[in-house]
């Protein structure tokens, strides 16, 4: 009898009862009332409680997801100035984003193994890589007269190595520290912090860089902020002293069995592949938005505001929808509603830059942001529900890795399709 086959049977047996398990957890933790700090709820045989210290870890996870995404968006919102500063073409600046995505794909198996041992180790690994990567970038950007593109690229790759450890951690962290009722909201807050960091980059970076010589100071400021955000990661508690609910103590499949089940489960892949494509589109449009809009007479600042509209509206929509979905658990219905809306929004955006006005792009970006951001925590939690009792870091990390891979592919394709300087308008 093979271990993989035993794992598959165990998964099927547990999955069939996953909804009963969710309901049992709700009963034994007072339907989420145990979220009150320091409270204890007695179930039929076990006492569960939540701990105030979980908020420190949640805040740190949020901050690190913000900064790693802002690091990614360092150069894209000011691609023309960055290209001039490093004396390269804009396509080379696009490769910085592409390298960031591919770095995620390269190390995500390692991040799964580390997250399986606990989120704190992943926090520390990510913090170290963020610190190293940022200061390597600045080492090649110390002079206002020009920078070293090799240092910028290497630093970006190192930061890209940091991302899977922190981007895939929300589901693992919320599974360990939060009860059933608060889990979707905790996952939403920390997962959506990542695109919020991109919004900060889209909005603030164009105001920091008005000419190519400003790139040096911009890289320095972001490196300092990254250092401040990363250092508290070493103080995050490793795990709660006692389980917070049945989900946090239920046995999970081993990594080997989890991977075997993942490879055989068609229903999981029917969520993973669309999620990867959707995240890939979002990553590519975030990276290239400036280059999509500026050839049509829209300024860097206006393009940056468009990126902020995309993300801020999405965050507001997710803040409204996540608690509702958290209570109703209507994951599949929500996916069926939001996925077509996301697709229609991308299709509409194709014609928006040609209007040569910010109103059309802003409206479509707002709709796209609202639907996309509401979709992220739903898809991630539905994957966990669907794959229970697989370890949550397995499905979430694979999902994000696919998103980064598709993002890199879409940027490469978009760069190849861009018109030259002699086109009208240029570089469209």
HELIX and SHEET records of a PDB file:
HELIX    1   1 UNK A    3  UNK A   16  1                                  14    
HELIX    2   2 UNK A   18  UNK A   28  1                                  11    
HELIX    3   3 UNK A   33  UNK A   35  5                                   3    
HELIX    4   4 UNK A   54  UNK A   72  1                                  19    
HELIX    5   5 UNK A   76  UNK A   78  5                                   3    
HELIX    6   6 UNK A   79  UNK A   86  1                                   8    
HELIX    7   7 UNK A   90  UNK A  117  1                                  28    
HELIX    8   8 UNK A  119  UNK A  139  1                                  21    
HELIX    9   9 UNK A  149  UNK A  167  1                                  19    
HELIX   10  10 UNK A  169  UNK A  177  1                                   9    
HELIX   11  11 UNK A  180  UNK A  208  1                                  29    
HELIX   12  12 UNK A  214  UNK A  231  1                                  18    
HELIX   13  13 UNK A  232  UNK A  235  5                                   4    
HELIX   14  14 UNK A  246  UNK A  249  1                                   4    
HELIX   15  15 UNK A  255  UNK A  264  1                                  10    
HELIX   16  16 UNK A  266  UNK A  293  1                                  28    
HELIX   17  17 UNK A  294  UNK A  296  5                                   3    
HELIX   18  18 UNK A  300  UNK A  328  1                                  29    
HELIX   19  19 UNK A  331  UNK A  349  1                                  19    
HELIX   20  20 UNK A  353  UNK A  355  5                                   3    
HELIX   21  21 UNK A  358  UNK A  387  1                                  30    
HELIX   22  22 UNK A  392  UNK A  417  1                                  26    
SHEET    1   A 2 UNK A  40  UNK A  42  0                                        
SHEET    2   A 2 UNK A  47  UNK A  49 -1                                        
END                                                                             
